[in-house]
Protein backbone atom coordinates (compact mmCIF):
# COMPACT_ATOMS: atom_id res chain seq x y z
CA UNK A 1 0.00 0.00 0.00
CA UNK A 2 1.37 3.39 -0.90
CA UNK A 3 1.10 5.44 2.27
CA UNK A 4 3.10 8.52 1.36
CA UNK A 5 0.65 10.24 -0.98
CA UNK A 6 1.65 13.86 -1.27
CA UNK A 7 -1.14 16.45 -1.21
CA UNK A 8 -0.40 17.20 -4.86
CA UNK A 9 -0.81 13.51 -5.85
CA UNK A 10 -4.09 13.21 -3.95
CA UNK A 11 -5.44 16.36 -5.54
CA UNK A 12 -4.32 15.23 -9.00
CA UNK A 13 -6.15 11.88 -8.72
CA UNK A 14 -9.24 13.47 -7.16
CA UNK A 15 -9.33 16.17 -9.84
CA UNK A 16 -9.01 13.52 -12.57
CA UNK A 17 -11.96 11.58 -11.08
CA UNK A 18 -14.09 14.74 -10.81
CA UNK A 19 -13.31 15.82 -14.36
CA UNK A 20 -14.34 12.38 -15.66
CA UNK A 21 -17.64 12.62 -13.79
CA UNK A 22 -18.31 16.15 -15.03
CA UNK A 23 -17.55 15.06 -18.61
CA UNK A 24 -20.07 12.21 -18.25
CA UNK A 25 -22.71 14.65 -17.06
CA UNK A 26 -21.93 17.15 -19.84
CA UNK A 27 -21.95 14.42 -22.48
CA UNK A 28 -25.33 13.13 -21.37
CA UNK A 29 -26.76 16.65 -21.20
CA UNK A 30 -25.50 17.42 -24.72
CA UNK A 31 -27.25 14.26 -25.93
CA UNK A 32 -30.37 15.43 -24.09
CA UNK A 33 -30.22 12.42 -21.76
CA UNK A 34 -31.37 14.35 -18.72
CA UNK A 35 -32.40 11.22 -16.78
CA UNK A 36 -28.95 9.65 -17.21
CA UNK A 37 -27.23 12.90 -16.16
CA UNK A 38 -29.39 12.95 -13.02
CA UNK A 39 -28.49 9.30 -12.31
CA UNK A 40 -24.80 10.17 -12.53
CA UNK A 41 -25.30 13.08 -10.13
CA UNK A 42 -27.14 10.77 -7.72
CA UNK A 43 -24.23 8.29 -7.94
CA UNK A 44 -21.77 11.08 -7.14
CA UNK A 45 -23.82 12.12 -4.09
CA UNK A 46 -24.03 8.50 -2.91
CA UNK A 47 -20.27 8.01 -3.35
CA UNK A 48 -19.56 11.21 -1.41
CA UNK A 49 -21.77 9.99 1.46
CA UNK A 50 -19.93 6.65 1.56
CA UNK A 51 -16.57 8.46 1.57
CA UNK A 52 -17.75 10.60 4.49
CA UNK A 53 -19.03 7.55 6.38
CA UNK A 54 -15.73 5.74 5.80
CA UNK A 55 -13.59 8.63 7.00
CA UNK A 56 -15.82 9.13 10.07
CA UNK A 57 -14.94 5.63 11.34
CA UNK A 58 -11.64 7.04 12.67
CA UNK A 59 -9.58 4.47 10.73
CA UNK A 60 -7.42 6.79 8.58
CA UNK A 61 -4.94 4.23 7.16
CA UNK A 62 -7.70 1.73 6.35
CA UNK A 63 -9.82 4.50 4.80
CA UNK A 64 -6.86 5.70 2.73
CA UNK A 65 -6.34 2.18 1.39
CA UNK A 66 -9.97 1.87 0.29
CA UNK A 67 -10.22 5.42 -1.06
CA UNK A 68 -7.07 5.16 -3.19
CA UNK A 69 -6.93 1.48 -4.18
CA UNK A 70 -8.62 1.93 -7.55
CA UNK A 71 -6.18 4.69 -8.49
CA UNK A 72 -3.54 2.04 -9.22
CA UNK A 73 -3.68 -0.62 -11.90
CA UNK A 74 -4.94 -3.71 -10.10
CA UNK A 75 -6.61 -6.90 -11.24
CA UNK A 76 -9.79 -6.05 -9.35
CA UNK A 77 -11.82 -2.99 -8.46
CA UNK A 78 -12.86 -2.22 -4.88
CA UNK A 79 -15.97 -0.53 -3.63
CA UNK A 80 -17.16 -0.20 -0.07
CA UNK A 81 -20.21 0.48 2.02
CA UNK A 82 -20.49 1.58 5.63
CA UNK A 83 -23.73 0.39 7.22
CA UNK A 84 -23.67 2.61 10.32
CA UNK A 85 -21.64 5.59 11.41
CA UNK A 86 -20.15 4.52 14.74
CA UNK A 87 -16.52 5.29 15.47
CA UNK A 88 -14.18 2.28 15.49
CA UNK A 89 -11.43 3.73 17.67
CA UNK A 90 -10.89 0.38 19.43
CA UNK A 91 -9.58 -1.20 16.22
CA UNK A 92 -5.83 -1.12 15.51
CA UNK A 93 -5.99 0.96 12.33
CA UNK A 94 -2.41 0.18 11.35
CA UNK A 95 -2.94 -3.57 11.78
CA UNK A 96 -6.26 -3.56 9.93
CA UNK A 97 -4.79 -1.57 7.03
CA UNK A 98 -1.74 -3.84 6.79
CA UNK A 99 -3.83 -7.04 6.91
CA UNK A 100 -6.21 -5.64 4.28
CA UNK A 101 -3.33 -4.56 2.05
CA UNK A 102 -1.74 -8.02 2.37
CA UNK A 103 -5.10 -9.65 1.61
CA UNK A 104 -5.56 -7.42 -1.44
CA UNK A 105 -2.05 -8.36 -2.67
CA UNK A 106 -2.80 -12.08 -2.18
CA UNK A 107 -6.13 -11.74 -3.98
CA UNK A 108 -4.53 -9.71 -6.77
CA UNK A 109 -1.98 -12.52 -7.31
CA UNK A 110 -4.68 -15.23 -7.22
CA UNK A 111 -7.15 -14.03 -9.83
CA UNK A 112 -7.40 -13.91 -13.60
CA UNK A 113 -6.04 -10.68 -15.07
CA UNK A 114 -8.00 -8.63 -17.61
CA UNK A 115 -11.33 -9.85 -16.31
CA UNK A 116 -14.12 -8.00 -14.52
CA UNK A 117 -13.00 -8.85 -11.00
CA UNK A 118 -14.74 -6.92 -8.25
CA UNK A 119 -14.45 -6.78 -4.45
CA UNK A 120 -17.03 -5.16 -2.18
CA UNK A 121 -16.02 -4.35 1.39
CA UNK A 122 -18.95 -3.85 3.75
CA UNK A 123 -18.26 -2.35 7.17
CA UNK A 124 -20.86 -2.86 9.88
CA UNK A 125 -19.94 -1.00 13.09
CA UNK A 126 -22.05 -2.02 16.07
CA UNK A 127 -21.89 -1.31 19.80
CA UNK A 128 -20.37 -4.74 20.51
CA UNK A 129 -17.80 -4.61 17.70
CA UNK A 130 -17.36 -4.19 13.98
CA UNK A 131 -17.95 -6.71 11.22
CA UNK A 132 -16.07 -6.51 7.93
CA UNK A 133 -17.42 -8.43 4.94
CA UNK A 134 -15.22 -8.98 1.89
CA UNK A 135 -17.24 -10.22 -1.12
CA UNK A 136 -15.34 -10.96 -4.33
CA UNK A 137 -16.83 -11.82 -7.73
CA UNK A 138 -14.57 -12.76 -10.61
CA UNK A 139 -12.28 -15.62 -11.61
CA UNK A 140 -10.01 -17.08 -8.92
CA UNK A 141 -7.08 -19.01 -10.37
CA UNK A 142 -5.28 -19.98 -7.13
CA UNK A 143 -7.69 -20.84 -4.29
CA UNK A 144 -4.85 -22.53 -2.37
CA UNK A 145 -2.87 -19.30 -2.07
CA UNK A 146 -5.90 -17.50 -0.64
CA UNK A 147 -6.68 -20.35 1.78
CA UNK A 148 -3.07 -20.35 2.96
CA UNK A 149 -3.17 -16.60 3.57
CA UNK A 150 -6.44 -16.86 5.50
CA UNK A 151 -5.18 -19.74 7.66
CA UNK A 152 -2.11 -17.87 8.92
CA UNK A 153 -2.06 -16.76 12.51
CA UNK A 154 -1.97 -13.04 12.28
CA UNK A 155 -3.65 -9.81 13.08
CA UNK A 156 -7.18 -11.14 12.83
CA UNK A 157 -9.17 -14.29 12.54
CA UNK A 158 -11.75 -14.86 9.85
CA UNK A 159 -15.13 -15.73 11.38
CA UNK A 160 -16.70 -17.12 8.22
CA UNK A 161 -15.37 -17.87 4.73
CA UNK A 162 -16.58 -19.39 1.49
CA UNK A 163 -14.37 -19.76 -1.58
CA UNK A 164 -15.08 -21.09 -5.06
CA UNK A 165 -13.60 -20.53 -8.51
CA UNK A 166 -15.83 -17.46 -9.00
CA UNK A 167 -16.62 -16.12 -5.52
CA UNK A 168 -15.02 -15.37 -2.21
CA UNK A 169 -16.90 -14.29 0.90
CA UNK A 170 -15.18 -13.47 4.18
CA UNK A 171 -16.53 -12.17 7.46
CA UNK A 172 -14.17 -10.70 10.04
CA UNK A 173 -15.31 -9.47 13.46
CA UNK A 174 -13.50 -7.11 15.85
CA UNK A 175 -14.93 -7.02 19.36
CA UNK A 176 -15.12 -3.60 21.02
CA UNK A 177 -14.11 -5.15 24.35
Number of C-alpha atoms within 10 A of each C-alpha: 15 10 9 7 11 9 8 9 11 13 12 12 13 14 12 12 12 13 12 12 17 16 11 16 20 15 14 17 15 11 10 11 13 14 11 15 21 14 12 17 16 12 13 15 12 12 15 12 14 17 17 13 20 25 19 16 20 17 20 15 19 22 20 17 17 20 16 17 19 14 13 9 8 16 21 22 16 19 15 19 17 21 15 14 16 17 18 19 11 14 17 14 17 13 15 16 20 16 16 17 18 14 15 19 14 18 23 16 17 18 21 17 16 9 11 12 21 16 21 16 19 17 23 17 21 17 11 11 16 21 18 18 23 19 19 22 17 19 19 23 17 15 16 12 13 19 14 10 14 17 10 10 8 10 10 14 14 14 13 11 15 11 16 12 13 14 16 20 17 17 18 16 19 20 12 14 7
